């Protein structure tokens, strides 16, 4: 159970860092900017976006497993 808590903390820290690195790339403030043009993600931006989704799913899975072990 301690391993799950450590994994959850590590995943959350990496997730925050990845999200913050995406905000820096957009060149605007913390909440981003309204862009009137539609564009696709390419290269590193696309990889970071997909990595963010994977980390979010992993965080949710670890959280559910952790809660299941505590209550069970």
N, C-alpha and C positions, 0 to 999 in steps of 0.2 A: 504494500500500500504506500510506503514511503517513496517507492520508485515511481508510482503514478503521480504523486505530488510533485516530484522533481521534474518529471517529463512534462507535466502541465505548465510549470513555471518556465521551463526552457522553451516550450512551444510558444507560450504567450509573449515572451521577450523577443523571440525571433519574429513573430507575427507583427509586433509593434514596430520593430526596426524595418521590416519590409514595407509596411504601410507608410512609415515616415519617409523612406527613400523614394516612394512613388510620389509623395506630395512635393518633395524637393524637385523632382524632374519636371513637374508641371510649371514651375517657375512662379507660382503664386502663393498666397497665404495658406493657412492651415485648412481652410474649408474649400480650397480650389477656386476656380473662376468659371463663370458661365461662358461657354464657347458656343458661338452660333453655327459653327461648322461641324459636321459629323466626320470623324476620322477613325481609322482602324488602328489598333495597337500593332506595333511591329517590333521585332528584335527583342532587345532587353526589356522594353516596357511590357511586351506580351508575356515574356517569361516571368517577370515579377508578378504580373496579374494572375497568371496560372498558379504560381507558387503561393500567392496569398490565398487563393481558393483552397488549395491543398492543405495549407497550414490551418485554415479555419475549420475545415472538415476534420482534420486530425485533432484539433483542440476540442471540438464538440464530442468526438468519439472518446477521447481520454476522459473528458468530464463525465460523460454518461457512465463509462466503466467505473470511474472512481466513486460516483454516487451509488451505483449498483452494489459495489463491494461494501460500502459503509452501511447501507440500509439492509443489506442481505445477510 
